[in-house]
Amino acid sequence: MLSALEVFTTVIVGLMVGVEFSVAFVMNRIFNALPEDSDQLARAHGGRMLGALMPFWYIGSLVLGALWVIAGWDRPGSGLVVIAAVLVVVSVIMSLLLLVPINNQGKTWTPENRPADWKEQMNRWDRYHYVRVAAFAVLVTALV
């Protein structure tokens, strides 16, 4: 049973990390290269789409990590799983305090109503996101 939980958790968290990595290092670079207002429109659409999915994915990953910690407490390597679960908690807190507020604004912007500093706000979101992706890389390493 524990082996199935370990595999399931690693797959779910690994896919989430892959999506977040793709946003940071692939999608945003593609968006930045789009002409005219397409960058802002793509980011707004991505913010709406992933913003609706990520809370469930993050909380689900946290629950799976906690279950793994509880079920495998007496096993070797359980300390790494605890570190991984703590990193998910830190990432959730960081997301709620830093990234979600920017995303909630950005997903409503259009070329007509966006603020003059929208690119600076998106760059700030990107910097916070890079930190989150780095934490996720450590998380996946700990889980494996």
SVG drawing of the C-alpha trace seen along z (x, -y; Angstrom):
<svg xmlns="http://www.w3.org/2000/svg" viewBox="-11 -53 28 55">
<polyline fill="none" stroke="black" stroke-width="0.4" points="0.0,0.0 2.8,-2.4 4.5,-1.7 1.4,-2.6 1.1,-5.9 4.7,-6.7 4.3,-6.2 1.0,-8.0 2.4,-11.0 5.6,-11.2 3.6,-11.1 1.1,-13.8 3.7,-16.1 6.1,-15.4 3.5,-16.4 2.7,-19.6 6.4,-20.5 6.6,-19.8 3.8,-22.2 5.3,-24.9 8.7,-24.4 7.2,-24.6 5.4,-27.9 8.7,-29.4 11.1,-28.3 9.0,-27.6 5.6,-29.2 6.5,-32.6 9.4,-32.9 7.0,-32.0 4.5,-34.5 7.2,-37.2 8.1,-36.7 4.5,-37.1 3.7,-40.3 1.8,-43.3 -0.7,-42.6 -0.6,-38.8 1.8,-38.4 -0.5,-40.0 -3.6,-38.2 -1.8,-34.8 -0.7,-35.4 -4.3,-36.4 -5.7,-33.3 -3.0,-31.1 -3.7,-32.8 -7.4,-32.0 -6.9,-28.4 -4.1,-27.4 -5.4,-29.6 -8.5,-27.4 -6.6,-24.1 -3.6,-24.8 -5.3,-25.2 -6.6,-21.6 -3.3,-20.3 -1.3,-22.0 -3.7,-20.9 -3.8,-17.4 -0.1,-17.3 0.1,-18.5 -2.4,-15.8 -0.6,-13.1 2.7,-14.2 1.2,-14.2 -0.2,-10.7 3.2,-9.5 4.8,-11.0 2.2,-9.3 2.3,-6.0 6.0,-5.8 7.1,-7.4 9.2,-4.4 10.8,-3.8 14.3,-5.0 14.1,-8.3 11.0,-9.6 13.0,-12.7 13.2,-13.6 9.5,-13.2 8.9,-15.5 11.2,-18.1 9.3,-17.6 5.9,-18.1 7.3,-21.2 8.4,-22.6 4.9,-22.1 3.5,-24.1 6.1,-26.8 5.1,-26.9 1.4,-27.1 2.1,-30.0 4.4,-31.8 1.8,-31.3 -1.0,-32.7 0.9,-35.7 3.0,-36.6 1.8,-35.0 -1.9,-34.7 -2.5,-38.4 -0.6,-39.3 -2.3,-36.5 -5.7,-37.5 -5.1,-41.0 -3.4,-39.8 -6.1,-37.4 -8.6,-40.2 -6.4,-42.5 -7.1,-43.3 -5.1,-45.6 -7.7,-48.3 -7.7,-48.1 -4.2,-46.9 -2.1,-49.1 1.0,-50.9 3.3,-48.7 1.8,-45.4 5.1,-44.1 6.9,-44.9 4.2,-43.1 4.5,-40.1 8.3,-40.2 7.8,-40.2 5.5,-37.2 8.1,-35.4 10.8,-36.0 8.6,-34.6 7.7,-31.7 11.4,-30.9 11.9,-30.5 8.8,-28.3 10.1,-26.1 13.5,-25.8 11.7,-24.7 9.7,-22.1 12.9,-20.7 14.1,-20.1 10.7,-18.6 10.8,-16.1 14.4,-15.2 13.3,-14.6 10.4,-12.4 12.5,-10.3"/>
</svg>
